[in-house]
Amino acid sequence: MPPMGGVTGAMKGSRINMGSGKEKPKNLKNTVMRLFSYMSDAKAALAGALLCVVVSTVSNLAASYMLRPVINNHIIGFNENGGAKGLALALIAMLAVYLFGVLATYFQAKLMLYVSQKALFELRRDLFVHMQKLPVSFFDKNSKGDLMSRYTNDVDVVGEMLNSTAVQLLSGVMTLVGTLGMMIYTNIWLSIITFVMSPVIIYSGRFLVSRSRKYYTAQQQSLGALNGCIEETISGQRVVKVFCHEQQAVESFRKYNYDLKDKQIKAQFFGGIMGPVVGNLGQVNYALTAMIGGILCVLRGFDVGGLTIFVTYARQFSRPINEITMQMNTIFSALAGAERVFDICDMEVEDISGEELSDVRGEIVMEHVTFGYRRDTPVLRDISLYAKKGQKIAFVGSTGAGKTTVTNLLTRFYEIWEGTIRLDGRDIRSFNMESLRSNIALVLQDTHLFTGTVMENIRYGRLDATDEEVIAAAKTANADYFIRHLSDGYNTVLEGDGANLSQGQRQLLNIARAALSRAPILIMDEATSSVDTITERQIQDGMDRLMSDRTTFVIAHRLSTIRNANAIMVLEHGEIIERGTHQQLLEQRGRYYELYTGKAELD
């Protein structure tokens, strides 16, 4: 994740490019075939579009060839072949063929628009659906801005390629082959000039394409990193401003902006010069053809109409090559974007298989659990504890002691290295993931509210809940009073993660959501650490009602909120150093006693 204001760069710098570092697609053929597989559901429309491409290409070639008899018969032999009437009829026939080609091009564009948009719809759907199945660790390691870039920048360039570039590429190849055939048919000797020039043109295009390909891949990766920097800085504006790090934020943005600029310059330079280089080589071919063709007309009796259409074909011959090389810019940019999308779609998803939970009592046992977010750095070391049905277990310790990690393992956001965690006597790894998590409600310090009404946000805890059940849950959480005093009560629309509510009000909605879920196991992670004393009392009252008859795990900085816990675990450096009730720990006069009496403070 790009650093916000230069503050968190060291900590999050490793998140920038998930799966990046490649200068070209790992498997070009596989990426292309996989992209076009998204068009398979629209085979009829795709076949119609391809037929229109063929008709359009043939019409253009045929109309160009019709110029030969027009010149030879109706211009040079004006009077012998019907005069003005004959010329007019010939031109009308030519115009009809051109119009037929234009009509085919119109239908081809319309059909390809349908095919490409349907493919993009399915691509975005597959990306989003797959992302919902990825573990929490994936989202911890990748910036939101870079992930959003997959849906926007990367999918957009893929859409541009599918919508127009692919058809233009096919049209260019067909025009190239058809033009070459017509040139050979018209005059084999003049065609030799094109045969000699073609390898030069093609080699020049391939050389520039090979140089630009890696820069387009790097450009897409750099664009994702810049989006990550922008997203993080905007979402953390309050932190940036309160620490007066505006300049550091600008410097951080400038670094990513310069990196993108440098890669775009290289990509656009090699992509931009392809057209002029190939085009000028085509003009050389055109000039040589016109010169030698003129000599053949004088010395060998080559007809003027034949020379006219041949030089037209010679110019048309370089145009598709030029177009094909120019399309390579979009193609490689799209392939780079497609590979970034497929990188996520190919990631291993969570294993959600297992048995369904039913009649959960809520008895939790952890035995000799060891875990770390990095293989060389364990966070929890040989942790053992138990919680009986309806008990309240509290965790106290310094930052980084492993309190939140315990709750992450209960929900299987991460998998333990060693030991076992049992729910009602059975290993939680044997349960269906969705079934397990549906029996656990979380109330976190950092609340997240979705765009929608208050009613809809509370109902997120159980989507089939009635309005009466939602209101009852709000009353349980002590939230009903303030909700009814909002502008539209339960129908008040929340935007910007509930920016029009106070932190305490947002937390009460979070508690109401958990209450509505009816989960027998409750996890509360520092739910009152960022509110004032009065609001804390309201939240605590709501939590007490919520915790009734539920097995509850509480993480708290304010020790006054956990005095009634059945057991308090004091963690330091990933180990439980003290355990017992509030009174028992005070009598031990250890770490908890020092924290509670103020002789020591949590780090």
C-alpha positions as CSV (number, residue, x, y, z in Angstrom):
1,M,0.0,0.0,0.0
2,P,1.5,3.4,-0.9
3,P,2.5,5.4,2.1
4,M,0.0,8.1,3.3
5,G,1.8,11.4,3.7
6,G,5.2,9.7,3.9
7,V,4.3,8.4,7.4
8,T,3.5,4.8,6.9
9,G,5.8,4.0,3.9
10,A,8.1,1.7,5.8
11,M,5.3,-0.2,7.3
12,K,3.1,-0.6,4.2
13,G,5.5,-0.2,1.3
14,S,5.5,-3.9,0.7
15,R,1.9,-3.8,-0.3
16,I,2.2,-1.9,-3.5
17,N,2.3,-4.4,-6.2
18,M,0.6,-7.7,-5.5
19,G,1.8,-10.1,-8.2
20,S,3.7,-7.4,-10.0
21,G,7.3,-7.1,-11.1
22,K,6.7,-8.9,-14.4
23,E,7.7,-7.0,-17.5
24,K,5.4,-8.9,-19.8
25,P,2.5,-11.2,-19.5
26,K,3.5,-14.6,-18.0
27,N,1.5,-16.5,-20.7
28,L,0.4,-14.3,-23.6
29,K,-1.5,-17.1,-25.4
30,N,-3.3,-18.2,-22.2
31,T,-4.3,-14.6,-21.4
32,V,-5.7,-14.0,-24.9
33,M,-7.6,-17.3,-25.0
34,R,-9.0,-16.6,-21.6
35,L,-10.2,-13.2,-22.6
36,F,-11.9,-14.4,-25.7
37,S,-13.6,-17.2,-23.7
38,Y,-15.7,-14.5,-22.2
39,M,-17.2,-14.0,-25.6
40,S,-18.3,-17.6,-26.0
41,D,-21.8,-16.9,-24.6
42,A,-22.5,-14.5,-27.4
43,K,-21.3,-16.7,-30.3
44,A,-24.1,-15.8,-32.6
45,A,-23.5,-12.0,-32.2
46,L,-19.7,-12.6,-32.5
47,A,-20.2,-14.7,-35.7
48,G,-22.4,-11.9,-37.1
49,A,-19.8,-9.3,-36.3
50,L,-17.0,-11.4,-38.0
51,L,-19.3,-11.9,-41.0
52,C,-19.7,-8.1,-41.2
53,V,-16.0,-7.6,-41.0
54,V,-15.5,-10.0,-44.0
55,V,-18.3,-8.3,-46.0
56,S,-16.8,-4.8,-45.2
57,T,-13.3,-5.9,-46.2
58,V,-14.4,-7.6,-49.4
59,S,-16.6,-4.6,-50.3
60,N,-13.7,-2.1,-49.9
61,L,-11.3,-4.3,-52.0
62,A,-13.9,-4.9,-54.7
63,A,-14.9,-1.2,-54.9
64,S,-11.2,-0.3,-55.2
65,Y,-10.8,-2.8,-58.1
66,M,-13.9,-1.4,-59.9
67,L,-11.9,1.8,-60.4
68,R,-9.8,-0.1,-63.1
69,P,-12.5,-0.6,-65.6
70,V,-13.9,2.8,-64.8
71,I,-10.6,4.4,-65.9
72,N,-9.8,2.0,-68.8
73,N,-13.4,1.8,-70.3
74,H,-15.3,4.9,-69.2
75,I,-12.6,7.6,-69.0
76,I,-10.0,6.6,-71.5
77,G,-12.6,5.0,-73.8
78,F,-15.3,7.5,-72.9
79,N,-17.2,7.5,-76.2
80,E,-16.8,3.9,-77.0
81,N,-18.4,2.6,-73.8
82,G,-21.6,4.6,-73.3
83,G,-20.2,8.1,-72.6
84,A,-21.5,9.9,-69.6
85,K,-24.3,7.4,-69.1
86,G,-21.8,4.5,-69.0
87,L,-19.5,6.4,-66.6
88,A,-22.5,7.3,-64.3
89,L,-23.7,3.7,-64.2
90,A,-20.2,2.5,-63.3
91,L,-19.8,5.1,-60.6
92,I,-23.2,4.2,-59.2
93,A,-22.2,0.5,-59.0
94,M,-19.0,1.5,-57.3
95,L,-21.0,3.7,-54.8
96,A,-23.4,0.8,-54.1
97,V,-20.5,-1.5,-53.2
98,Y,-19.0,1.1,-50.9
99,L,-22.4,1.7,-49.2
100,F,-22.8,-2.0,-48.7
101,G,-19.4,-2.0,-46.9
102,V,-20.4,0.9,-44.8
103,L,-23.6,-0.8,-43.7
104,A,-21.7,-3.9,-42.8
105,T,-19.3,-1.8,-40.7
106,Y,-22.2,-0.2,-38.9
107,F,-23.7,-3.6,-37.9
108,Q,-20.3,-4.9,-37.0
109,A,-19.7,-2.1,-34.6
110,K,-23.2,-2.6,-33.0
111,L,-22.7,-6.3,-32.6
112,M,-19.2,-6.0,-31.1
113,L,-20.5,-3.4,-28.6
114,Y,-23.0,-5.9,-27.3
115,V,-20.4,-8.8,-27.3
116,S,-17.7,-6.7,-25.5
117,Q,-20.0,-5.2,-22.9
118,K,-21.4,-8.7,-22.1
119,A,-17.9,-10.0,-21.7
120,L,-16.9,-7.1,-19.5
121,F,-20.0,-7.6,-17.4
122,E,-19.0,-11.3,-16.8
123,L,-15.3,-10.3,-16.2
124,R,-16.2,-7.8,-13.5
125,R,-18.7,-10.2,-12.0
126,D,-16.1,-13.0,-11.8
127,L,-13.6,-10.7,-10.3
128,F,-16.0,-9.4,-7.6
129,V,-17.4,-12.8,-6.8
130,H,-13.9,-14.4,-6.5
131,M,-12.7,-11.5,-4.4
132,Q,-15.5,-12.2,-1.9
133,K,-14.1,-15.7,-1.4
134,L,-10.5,-14.6,-0.7
135,P,-9.2,-14.7,2.9
136,V,-8.9,-11.6,5.0
137,S,-5.1,-11.8,4.8
138,F,-5.4,-10.9,1.1
139,F,-7.1,-7.6,1.9
140,D,-4.6,-6.9,4.6
141,K,-1.7,-7.2,2.2
142,N,-3.1,-5.2,-0.7
143,S,-4.2,-1.5,-0.9
144,K,-7.8,-0.7,-1.6
145,G,-6.7,1.8,-4.3
146,D,-4.7,-0.9,-6.2
147,L,-7.6,-3.3,-6.0
148,M,-10.1,-0.7,-7.2
149,S,-7.7,-0.1,-10.1
150,R,-8.4,-3.7,-11.3
151,Y,-12.1,-2.8,-11.6
152,T,-11.6,0.5,-13.3
153,N,-8.3,1.1,-15.3
154,D,-7.5,-2.6,-16.0
155,V,-11.1,-3.6,-17.0
156,D,-11.5,-0.4,-19.0
157,V,-8.5,-1.1,-21.3
158,V,-9.7,-4.7,-21.7
159,G,-13.1,-3.3,-22.8
160,E,-11.5,-1.0,-25.3
161,M,-9.6,-3.9,-26.8
162,L,-12.7,-6.2,-27.0
163,N,-14.9,-3.4,-28.3
164,S,-12.9,-2.2,-31.2
165,T,-9.3,-3.2,-31.2
166,A,-9.8,-7.0,-31.7
167,V,-12.1,-6.4,-34.7
168,Q,-9.8,-3.8,-36.2
169,L,-6.9,-6.2,-35.8
170,L,-8.9,-8.9,-37.6
171,S,-10.0,-6.4,-40.3
172,G,-6.4,-5.3,-40.7
173,V,-5.2,-8.8,-41.2
174,M,-7.9,-9.6,-43.7
175,T,-7.4,-6.4,-45.6
176,L,-3.6,-7.1,-45.7
177,V,-4.1,-10.6,-47.1
178,G,-6.9,-9.5,-49.5
179,T,-4.8,-6.5,-50.7
180,L,-1.8,-8.7,-51.3
181,G,-3.9,-11.1,-53.3
182,M,-5.4,-8.3,-55.5
183,M,-1.9,-6.8,-56.1
184,I,-0.6,-10.2,-57.3
185,Y,-3.6,-10.6,-59.5
186,T,-3.1,-7.1,-60.9
187,N,0.6,-7.1,-61.6
188,I,3.0,-9.8,-60.3
189,W,6.2,-7.7,-61.0
190,L,5.0,-4.6,-59.1
191,S,4.1,-7.0,-56.2
192,I,7.7,-7.9,-55.9
193,I,8.4,-4.4,-54.6
194,T,5.9,-4.9,-51.8
195,F,7.3,-8.3,-51.1
196,V,10.7,-6.7,-50.5
197,M,9.4,-3.9,-48.4
198,S,7.0,-6.0,-46.3
199,P,9.7,-7.7,-44.2
200,V,11.2,-4.3,-43.5
201,I,7.9,-2.8,-42.4
202,I,6.9,-5.9,-40.3
203,Y,10.4,-6.2,-38.6
204,S,10.3,-2.5,-37.7
205,G,6.8,-2.9,-36.2
206,R,7.8,-6.1,-34.3
207,F,10.9,-4.4,-32.8
208,L,8.9,-1.4,-31.6
209,V,6.1,-3.7,-30.2
210,S,8.6,-5.8,-28.3
211,R,10.1,-2.7,-26.7
212,S,6.7,-1.1,-25.8
213,R,5.1,-4.3,-24.4
214,K,7.0,-4.3,-21.1
215,Y,6.4,-0.6,-20.6
216,Y,2.7,-1.0,-20.9
217,T,2.7,-3.7,-18.3
218,A,4.8,-1.5,-16.0
219,Q,2.4,1.4,-16.7
220,Q,-0.6,-0.5,-15.5
221,Q,1.2,-1.6,-12.3
222,S,2.4,1.9,-11.6
223,L,-1.1,3.3,-12.2
224,G,-2.5,0.9,-9.6
225,A,0.1,2.0,-7.1
226,L,-0.7,5.7,-7.7
227,N,-4.4,5.0,-7.2
228,G,-3.5,3.3,-3.9
229,C,-1.6,6.4,-2.8
230,I,-4.5,8.7,-3.7
231,E,-7.1,6.5,-2.0
232,E,-5.1,6.1,1.2
233,T,-4.3,9.8,1.4
234,I,-7.9,10.9,0.8
235,S,-9.4,8.4,3.3
236,G,-6.8,9.5,5.9
237,Q,-7.2,13.3,5.4
238,R,-7.9,14.0,9.0
239,V,-4.8,12.2,10.1
240,V,-2.7,14.0,7.5
241,K,-4.0,17.4,8.6
242,V,-3.9,16.9,12.3
243,F,-0.2,16.0,12.1
244,C,0.4,18.7,9.4
245,H,1.8,16.2,7.0
246,E,0.3,17.8,3.9
247,Q,3.7,18.3,2.4
248,Q,4.8,14.8,3.1
249,A,1.6,13.6,1.4
250,V,2.4,15.7,-1.6
251,E,5.9,14.3,-1.7
252,S,4.6,10.8,-1.5
253,F,2.1,11.5,-4.3
254,R,4.9,13.1,-6.4
255,K,7.0,10.0,-6.1
256,Y,4.3,7.7,-7.5
257,N,3.2,10.3,-10.0
258,Y,6.8,10.7,-11.4
259,D,7.1,6.9,-11.6
260,L,3.9,6.7,-13.6
261,K,5.0,9.6,-15.8
262,D,8.3,7.9,-16.6
263,K,6.7,4.6,-17.5
264,Q,4.0,6.3,-19.5
265,I,6.6,8.3,-21.5
266,K,8.5,5.1,-22.4
267,A,5.3,3.2,-23.2
268,Q,3.8,6.1,-25.2
269,F,7.1,6.9,-27.0
270,F,7.5,3.4,-28.4
271,G,3.8,3.1,-29.0
272,G,3.6,6.5,-30.7
273,I,6.5,6.1,-33.1
274,M,5.2,2.9,-34.4
275,G,2.6,4.7,-36.6
276,P,5.0,7.2,-38.1
277,V,7.8,4.6,-38.7
278,V,5.5,2.1,-40.4
279,G,3.6,4.8,-42.2
280,N,6.7,6.3,-43.7
281,L,8.0,3.0,-44.8
282,G,4.7,2.5,-46.5
283,Q,5.1,5.8,-48.3
284,V,8.4,4.6,-49.6
285,N,6.8,1.5,-50.9
286,Y,4.0,3.6,-52.5
287,A,6.6,5.9,-54.2
288,L,8.6,3.0,-55.6
289,T,5.5,1.3,-56.8
290,A,4.2,4.5,-58.6
291,M,7.6,5.2,-60.2
292,I,8.2,1.7,-61.5
293,G,4.5,1.3,-62.5
294,G,4.8,4.4,-64.6
295,I,7.8,3.0,-66.4
296,L,5.9,-0.2,-67.1
297,C,3.0,1.8,-68.5
298,V,5.3,3.5,-70.9
299,L,7.6,0.6,-71.9
300,R,5.5,-2.5,-71.3
301,G,1.9,-1.4,-72.1
302,F,0.6,-1.8,-68.5
303,D,-2.8,-0.2,-68.4
304,V,-3.4,3.1,-66.6
305,G,-6.4,1.7,-64.7
306,G,-4.3,-1.2,-63.5
307,L,-1.5,1.2,-62.3
308,T,-4.1,3.4,-60.5
309,I,-5.6,0.6,-58.5
310,F,-2.2,-1.0,-57.8
311,V,-0.8,2.2,-56.2
312,T,-4.1,2.4,-54.3
313,Y,-3.6,-1.1,-53.1
314,A,0.0,-0.3,-52.3
315,R,-1.1,2.5,-50.1
316,Q,-3.8,0.3,-48.6
317,F,-1.2,-2.4,-47.9
318,S,0.8,-0.2,-45.6
319,R,-2.3,1.2,-43.8
320,P,-3.4,-2.2,-42.2
321,I,0.2,-2.8,-41.1
322,N,0.2,0.6,-39.6
323,E,-3.1,0.1,-37.9
324,I,-2.1,-3.3,-36.6
325,T,1.1,-2.0,-35.1
326,M,-0.9,1.0,-33.6
327,Q,-3.4,-1.5,-32.1
328,M,-0.6,-3.2,-30.4
329,N,-0.5,-0.3,-27.9
330,T,-4.0,-1.0,-26.8
331,I,-3.6,-4.8,-27.0
332,F,-0.6,-5.0,-24.7
333,S,-2.0,-2.5,-22.3
334,A,-5.2,-4.6,-22.2
335,L,-3.3,-7.8,-21.8
336,A,-1.4,-6.3,-18.9
337,G,-4.6,-5.2,-17.3
338,A,-6.3,-8.6,-18.0
339,E,-3.4,-10.4,-16.4
340,R,-3.7,-8.2,-13.3
341,V,-7.4,-9.2,-13.1
342,F,-6.7,-12.9,-13.7
343,D,-3.9,-12.8,-11.0
344,I,-6.7,-12.2,-8.5
345,C,-9.1,-14.6,-10.1
346,D,-6.5,-17.3,-9.9
347,M,-5.7,-16.8,-6.2
348,E,-6.6,-19.6,-3.8
349,V,-9.9,-19.0,-2.1
350,E,-10.9,-19.8,1.5
351,D,-11.8,-23.4,2.1
352,I,-15.4,-23.0,3.2
353,S,-16.3,-26.7,3.1
354,G,-17.3,-28.6,6.2
355,E,-20.2,-29.5,8.4
356,E,-23.1,-27.3,9.3
357,L,-23.3,-26.0,12.8
358,S,-26.6,-26.4,14.7
359,D,-27.7,-25.8,18.3
360,V,-24.4,-24.0,19.2
361,R,-23.9,-23.7,22.9
362,G,-20.8,-21.5,22.6
363,E,-18.2,-23.4,24.6
364,I,-14.8,-22.5,23.3
365,V,-11.5,-24.2,24.1
366,M,-8.1,-23.2,22.8
367,E,-5.2,-25.6,23.4
368,H,-1.5,-24.9,22.8
369,V,-2.3,-22.5,19.9
370,T,0.7,-20.9,18.1
371,F,0.3,-18.5,15.2
372,G,2.0,-15.6,13.4
373,Y,1.2,-13.4,10.4
374,R,4.7,-14.1,9.1
375,R,6.3,-17.5,9.3
376,D,9.4,-16.2,11.0
377,T,7.5,-14.1,13.6
378,P,5.0,-15.8,15.9
379,V,2.4,-13.5,17.5
380,L,0.8,-16.1,19.8
381,R,2.9,-18.7,21.6
382,D,1.3,-21.8,23.2
383,I,-2.0,-20.2,24.1
384,S,-4.5,-22.2,26.1
385,L,-7.9,-21.1,27.5
386,Y,-11.5,-22.0,27.7
387,A,-14.9,-20.3,27.8
388,K,-18.1,-22.0,28.9
389,K,-21.5,-21.1,27.6
390,G,-22.5,-17.6,28.6
391,Q,-19.2,-16.7,30.1
392,K,-17.4,-13.4,29.5
393,I,-13.6,-13.7,28.8
394,A,-11.6,-10.5,28.7
395,F,-8.2,-9.9,27.2
396,V,-5.8,-7.2,28.5
397,G,-2.3,-6.4,27.3
398,S,-0.1,-4.0,25.5
399,T,-0.4,-3.2,21.8
400,G,0.9,-6.1,19.8
401,A,0.5,-8.5,22.6
402,G,-1.9,-10.7,20.5
403,K,-5.3,-9.8,21.8
404,T,-7.0,-9.1,18.5
405,T,-5.1,-12.1,17.0
406,V,-7.0,-14.4,19.3
407,T,-10.3,-13.2,17.9
408,N,-9.0,-13.4,14.4
409,L,-8.3,-17.1,14.9
410,L,-11.8,-17.7,16.4
411,T,-13.4,-16.4,13.3
412,R,-10.9,-18.3,11.1
413,F,-9.8,-15.1,9.4
414,Y,-6.4,-16.8,9.7
415,E,-5.5,-20.4,10.3
416,I,-3.4,-21.5,13.3
417,W,0.0,-23.0,12.9
418,E,-0.1,-25.4,15.9
419,G,-2.7,-26.5,18.4
420,T,-6.5,-26.7,18.2
421,I,-9.5,-24.5,18.7
422,R,-12.7,-26.3,19.5
423,L,-16.3,-25.2,19.5
424,D,-18.7,-27.3,21.5
425,G,-16.0,-30.0,21.6
426,R,-15.2,-30.1,17.9
427,D,-12.3,-28.5,15.9
428,I,-13.6,-25.4,14.2
429,R,-11.7,-26.4,11.1
430,S,-14.2,-29.1,10.6
431,F,-17.1,-26.7,10.2
432,N,-18.4,-24.9,7.2
433,M,-16.8,-21.4,7.2
434,E,-20.1,-19.6,6.6
435,S,-21.9,-21.6,9.2
436,L,-19.1,-20.9,11.8
437,R,-19.1,-17.2,11.2
438,S,-22.8,-16.9,11.2
439,N,-22.7,-18.0,14.9
440,I,-20.1,-15.3,15.8
441,A,-21.0,-11.6,16.1
442,L,-18.3,-8.9,16.1
443,V,-18.3,-5.4,17.5
444,L,-15.1,-3.8,16.5
445,Q,-13.5,-0.5,17.4
446,D,-13.5,0.6,13.8
447,T,-17.1,0.5,12.7
448,H,-18.1,0.3,9.1
449,L,-21.5,1.5,7.9
450,F,-22.7,1.1,4.3
451,T,-24.5,3.6,2.1
452,G,-28.2,3.1,2.9
453,T,-30.7,3.7,5.7
454,V,-30.2,3.2,9.4
455,M,-32.7,0.3,9.1
456,E,-30.7,-1.3,6.3
457,N,-27.4,-1.0,8.2
458,I,-28.8,-2.7,11.3
459,R,-30.5,-5.4,9.2
460,Y,-27.0,-6.2,7.8
461,G,-26.7,-8.4,10.9
462,R,-29.6,-10.6,9.6
463,L,-31.0,-9.9,6.2
464,D,-34.3,-11.7,6.8
465,A,-35.1,-9.7,10.0
466,T,-38.4,-7.8,10.2
467,D,-38.6,-4.1,10.9
468,E,-39.9,-4.9,14.4
469,E,-36.9,-7.1,15.1
470,V,-34.5,-4.4,13.9
471,I,-36.1,-1.9,16.2
472,A,-35.9,-4.4,19.1
473,A,-32.2,-4.9,18.4
474,A,-31.7,-1.1,18.4
475,K,-33.4,-0.9,21.8
476,T,-31.2,-3.7,23.1
477,A,-28.1,-1.7,22.0
478,N,-29.5,1.5,23.5
479,A,-29.6,3.1,20.0
480,D,-33.4,3.5,19.6
481,Y,-33.5,6.9,21.3
482,F,-30.9,8.7,19.1
483,I,-32.2,7.0,15.9
484,R,-35.7,8.4,16.4
485,H,-34.3,11.9,16.8
486,L,-32.5,11.7,13.4
487,S,-34.1,13.6,10.5
488,D,-35.9,10.6,9.1
489,G,-35.5,8.2,12.0
490,Y,-34.8,4.6,10.9
491,N,-35.1,5.7,7.3
492,T,-32.3,8.3,7.6
493,V,-29.8,7.7,4.8
494,L,-26.2,7.2,5.9
495,E,-23.4,8.1,3.5
496,G,-19.6,8.3,3.7
497,D,-19.4,5.5,6.3
498,G,-21.9,7.2,8.6
499,A,-20.1,10.6,8.5
500,N,-23.2,12.4,9.7
501,L,-23.2,10.4,13.0
502,S,-20.9,10.6,16.0
503,Q,-18.4,7.9,16.8
504,G,-20.6,6.7,19.7
505,Q,-23.8,6.6,17.5
506,R,-22.0,4.6,14.9
507,Q,-20.8,2.2,17.6
508,L,-24.3,1.8,18.9
509,L,-25.5,0.8,15.4
510,N,-22.7,-1.7,15.3
511,I,-23.9,-3.2,18.6
512,A,-27.5,-3.2,17.3
513,R,-26.3,-5.1,14.2
514,A,-24.6,-7.7,16.4
515,A,-27.7,-8.0,18.6
516,L,-29.9,-8.7,15.5
517,S,-27.6,-11.5,14.4
518,R,-28.6,-13.7,17.4
519,A,-25.2,-15.2,17.3
520,P,-24.4,-17.2,20.4
521,I,-20.8,-16.1,20.4
522,L,-19.8,-12.4,20.7
523,I,-16.5,-10.7,20.1
524,M,-16.0,-7.1,21.3
525,D,-12.7,-5.6,20.2
526,E,-12.1,-2.3,22.2
527,A,-15.6,-1.2,21.4
528,T,-15.5,1.8,23.8
529,S,-11.9,2.9,23.4
530,S,-12.6,6.0,21.2
531,V,-15.7,7.5,22.9
532,D,-16.3,9.8,25.8
533,T,-17.3,8.6,29.3
534,I,-21.0,9.4,28.9
535,T,-21.2,7.6,25.6
536,E,-19.2,4.8,27.0
537,R,-21.8,4.3,29.7
538,Q,-24.5,4.1,27.0
539,I,-22.5,1.7,24.9
540,Q,-21.6,-0.4,28.0
541,D,-25.3,-0.6,29.0
542,G,-26.1,-1.8,25.5
543,M,-23.2,-4.3,25.5
544,D,-24.3,-5.7,28.8
545,R,-27.7,-6.5,27.5
546,L,-26.2,-7.9,24.3
547,M,-23.8,-10.2,26.2
548,S,-26.5,-11.7,28.3
549,D,-26.6,-15.5,27.7
550,R,-23.8,-15.2,25.1
551,T,-20.3,-16.5,25.2
552,T,-18.3,-13.2,25.0
553,F,-14.7,-12.3,24.3
554,V,-13.8,-8.8,25.2
555,I,-10.7,-6.8,24.4
556,A,-10.5,-3.6,26.4
557,H,-8.2,-0.8,27.2
558,R,-10.5,0.5,29.9
559,L,-10.2,-2.0,32.7
560,S,-13.4,-0.7,34.4
561,T,-15.5,-2.3,31.6
562,I,-14.3,-5.9,32.4
563,R,-14.4,-6.1,36.2
564,N,-17.4,-8.4,35.9
565,A,-15.7,-10.8,33.5
566,N,-15.6,-14.5,34.4
567,A,-12.0,-14.6,33.5
568,I,-9.4,-12.0,32.5
569,M,-6.4,-13.0,30.4
570,V,-3.3,-10.7,30.6
571,L,-1.2,-11.1,27.5
572,E,2.3,-9.9,26.9
573,H,4.5,-10.8,23.9
574,G,2.0,-13.5,22.7
575,E,1.8,-15.4,26.0
576,I,-0.8,-15.4,28.8
577,I,1.2,-14.2,31.9
578,E,-1.8,-13.9,34.2
579,R,-5.3,-15.2,34.4
580,G,-8.2,-15.1,36.8
581,T,-11.1,-13.0,37.9
582,H,-10.8,-9.3,38.6
583,Q,-10.5,-9.9,42.4
584,Q,-8.1,-12.8,42.0
585,L,-5.7,-10.8,39.8
586,L,-5.8,-7.9,42.2
587,E,-4.8,-10.2,45.0
588,Q,-1.9,-11.5,42.9
589,R,-0.5,-8.0,42.8
590,G,1.1,-8.6,39.4
591,R,0.8,-6.9,36.0
592,Y,-3.0,-6.5,36.1
593,Y,-2.8,-5.0,39.6
594,E,-0.2,-2.5,38.4
595,L,-2.4,-1.6,35.4
596,Y,-5.6,-1.3,37.4
597,T,-4.1,0.8,40.2
598,G,-2.2,3.1,37.7
599,K,1.3,2.0,38.7
600,A,1.8,0.9,35.1
601,E,0.2,1.8,31.8
602,L,-0.6,-0.1,28.7
603,D,1.9,0.5,25.9
